[in-house]
Amino acid sequence: MQYRTLGKTGYSVSTISFGAWAIGGAWGSVDDDASLAALRKFVELGGNFIDTADVYGDGRSERLISTVLKEHPGRIKVATKAGRRLSPHTADQYTAKNIEAHIDRSLKNLDVESLDLVQLHCPPTPVYENAALFDGLREIQQKGKVRHWGVSVETIAEATRAIQYDNVCTVQIIFNIFRQRPADEFFAAAKKANVGILARVPLASGLLTGKFKPGTQFAADDHRNFNSVGQQFDAGETFSGLGDHLDDAYAAVDELKEIVPAGQTLTQFALRWILMHDAITCAIPGARNPEQAAGNVAAADLPALTADQMKAVRAIYDARIAPHVASRW
């Protein structure tokens, strides 16, 4: 395993970390025993950073993680998120009082005295102009409930605005082979501000595993079914915004498979591509069983991509994908 420093938090975290959305729900059926086995395998192989949210399974994900925290006291850092439970999920609901109530629930779910990192969970864009909220977050931090603050964003514009607040230590943003624009327009500013970047949706909701094909059907409770083109929440969250253009996505996957080195999976290649960008602290792929967790972790120690491979990936993106997504987020 490899480790990088997570911005102003100072945490040394595994470059392949554990995204815990799928073990909470919204990705089809999930088994808690298998989820725990995946988490344990991840830690066994050197993983020490887990990303979750209070809405993943309405606390289910956080409660599963609490079991592993007890098994490895002091070893694992957990990032959770707050805000998406607000009803209605509108900018005016983002007050320090409301966020603190969510934090109290996460403290209970994780069974800890203080949260390592709390990220505002893709709030409406006007929230980033609410300086009073970010002042209120400082007061929550002073109470000892939260050690560090971050944001999870939908757009580069939101990310750029968020890092103007000095108590924003991290930004979680969609970044993968199919969503390359952040590297062009945000990473330099984040590095200058010493802000850690968490690459979420690193496998484009599974497209970059290469396991799906045209016509693949997803369960009714899987967001790749009910949010394929943004019916329930932002379209960029599912298939990296390519739900209306899956034919091009599948064609791009076939072309990517041709440049994956022998002995690697497309999943591992896609994760290692993310780590080629030194502004990234870690990628946070999900895993629902030990085999997936082990496969993800192995990407951290793979050789760097060659210049020719990087150029080939960019050419595929420019031709097949960028016309559909580059201007949207």
Long-range contacts (C-beta under 8 A, 24 or more apart in sequence): 1-45, 1-46, 1-47, 1-297, 1-300, 1-301, 2-275, 2-300, 2-301, 3-48, 4-280, 4-281, 4-282, 5-196, 5-281, 6-49, 6-77, 6-117, 6-169, 6-170, 6-196, 6-281, 6-282, 7-169, 7-170, 7-190, 7-194, 7-195, 7-196, 7-197, 7-281, 8-148, 8-169, 8-194, 8-195, 8-196, 9-116, 9-117, 9-147, 9-148, 9-169, 9-170, 9-196, 11-49, 11-77, 11-116, 11-117, 12-48, 13-48, 13-49, 13-77, 13-281, 13-282, 14-46, 14-47, 14-48, 14-49, 14-282, 14-297, 14-300, 15-275, 15-280, 15-281, 15-282, 15-283, 15-300, 16-47, 16-271, 16-275, 16-282, 16-283, 16-285, 16-296, 16-297, 16-299, 16-300, 17-47, 17-48, 17-49, 17-50, 17-51, 17-198, 17-282, 17-283, 17-284, 18-42, 18-47, 18-49, 18-50, 18-51, 18-284, 18-285, 18-286, 18-287, 18-293, 19-51, 19-200, 19-202, 19-284, 19-285, 19-286, 20-50, 20-51, 20-52, 20-56, 20-61, 20-64, 20-65, 20-286, 21-52, 21-53, 21-56, 21-61, 21-286, 22-286, 22-287, 22-288, 23-56, 23-57, 23-60, 23-61, 23-64, 23-286, 23-288, 24-52, 24-53, 24-55, 24-56, 24-57, 24-58, 24-60, 24-61, 24-62, 24-64, 25-56, 25-57, 25-60, 25-61, 25-221, 26-56, 26-57, 26-221, 26-222, 26-223, 27-222, 27-223, 27-224, 27-286, 27-288, 28-218, 28-219, 28-221, 28-222, 29-219, 29-221, 30-288, 31-288, 32-60, 32-64, 34-288, 34-289, 34-290, 35-64, 35-288, 36-64, 36-67, 36-68, 37-289, 37-290, 38-287, 38-288, 38-289, 38-290, 38-292, 38-293, 39-64, 39-65, 39-67, 39-68, 39-293, 40-68, 40-71, 40-290, 41-287, 41-290, 41-293, 41-294, 42-287, 42-293, 42-296, 42-297, 43-68, 43-71, 43-72, 43-75, 43-76, 45-293, 45-294, 45-297, 46-297, 46-300, 47-293, 47-297, 48-75, 48-76, 48-77, 49-76, 49-77, 49-78, 49-79, 49-282, 49-284, 50-76, 50-77, 50-78, 50-79, 51-78, 51-79, 51-80, 51-172, 51-198, 51-200, 51-284, 52-78, 52-79, 52-80, 52-81, 53-80, 53-81, 53-82, 53-84, 53-121, 54-80, 54-81, 54-82, 54-84, 54-85, 54-102, 54-105, 54-106, 54-109, 54-121, 55-81, 55-84, 55-85, 55-121, 59-105, 59-106, 59-109, 62-106, 62-109, 62-110, 63-109, 63-110, 65-110, 66-109, 66-110, 66-111, 66-112, 69-110, 69-111, 69-112, 70-111, 77-116, 77-117, 78-110, 78-112, 78-115, 78-116, 78-117, 79-116, 79-117, 79-118, 79-119, 79-150, 79-170, 79-172, 79-198, 80-106, 80-110, 80-115, 80-117, 80-118, 80-119, 81-118, 81-119, 81-120, 81-121, 81-152, 82-106, 82-118, 82-119, 82-120, 82-121, 83-120, 83-121, 83-122, 83-123, 84-121, 84-122, 89-124, 90-124, 91-123, 91-124, 91-125, 91-126, 91-127, 91-130, 94-120, 94-123, 94-124, 94-127, 94-130, 94-133, 95-133, 95-136, 96-133, 96-135, 96-136, 96-137, 96-139, 96-140, 97-136, 99-133, 99-136, 99-137, 99-140, 100-140, 100-145, 103-140, 103-145, 103-146, 104-145, 107-145, 113-144, 114-144, 114-145, 114-146, 114-147, 115-145, 115-146, 115-147, 116-147, 116-148, 117-146, 117-147, 117-148, 117-149, 117-150, 117-169, 117-170, 118-146, 118-148, 118-149, 118-150, 119-149, 119-150, 119-151, 119-152, 119-170, 119-172, 120-149, 120-150, 120-151, 120-152, 121-152, 122-152, 122-153, 122-154, 122-234, 123-151, 125-155, 125-157, 125-158, 128-158, 128-161, 128-162, 129-161, 131-165, 134-165, 134-167, 134-168, 137-167, 138-167, 141-167, 150-196, 150-198, 152-198, 152-200, 154-234, 154-236, 154-237, 154-329, 155-329, 156-181, 156-182, 156-185, 156-186, 156-329, 159-186, 159-190, 160-186, 160-189, 163-189, 163-190, 163-193, 163-195, 168-195, 169-195, 169-196, 170-195, 170-196, 170-197, 170-198, 170-281, 171-195, 171-196, 171-197, 171-198, 172-197, 172-198, 172-200, 172-284, 173-197, 173-198, 173-199, 173-200, 174-199, 174-200, 174-201, 174-236, 174-237, 174-240, 174-329, 175-199, 175-200, 175-201, 175-202, 175-274, 175-277, 175-280, 176-201, 176-202, 176-203, 176-204, 176-208, 176-240, 176-270, 176-274, 177-204, 177-208, 177-256, 177-270, 177-273, 177-313, 177-316, 177-317, 177-321, 178-204, 178-207, 178-208, 178-240, 178-242, 178-249, 178-252, 178-317, 178-321, 178-325, 179-204, 179-236, 179-240, 179-241, 179-325, 179-329, 180-314, 180-317, 180-322, 180-326, 181-325, 181-326, 181-329, 183-277, 183-279, 187-277, 187-279, 187-280, 188-279, 190-279, 191-278, 191-279, 196-281, 197-279, 197-280, 197-281, 198-281, 198-282, 198-283, 198-284, 199-274, 199-280, 199-282, 199-283, 199-284, 200-284, 201-237, 201-240, 202-270, 202-271, 202-274, 202-283, 202-284, 202-285, 203-267, 203-270, 203-271, 203-285, 204-239, 204-240, 204-242, 204-249, 205-237, 205-238, 205-239, 205-240, 207-239, 207-240, 207-242, 207-246, 207-249, 207-250, 207-253, 208-253, 208-256, 208-266, 208-267, 208-270, 209-265, 209-266, 209-267, 209-270, 210-253, 210-256, 210-257, 210-265, 210-266, 210-267, 212-250, 213-250, 214-246, 214-247, 214-250, 236-325, 236-328, 236-329, 240-325, 241-324, 241-325, 241-328, 241-329, 242-321, 242-324, 242-325, 244-324, 245-324, 248-320, 248-321, 248-324, 249-320, 249-321, 251-320, 252-316, 252-317, 252-320, 252-321, 255-316, 255-320, 256-313, 256-316, 259-309, 259-312, 259-313, 261-303, 264-302, 265-295, 267-295, 267-296, 267-299, 268-295, 268-296, 268-298, 268-299, 268-302, 269-299, 269-302, 269-305, 271-296, 271-299, 271-300, 272-299, 272-302, 272-304, 272-305, 273-305, 273-310, 273-313, 275-299, 275-300, 276-304, 276-305, 276-310
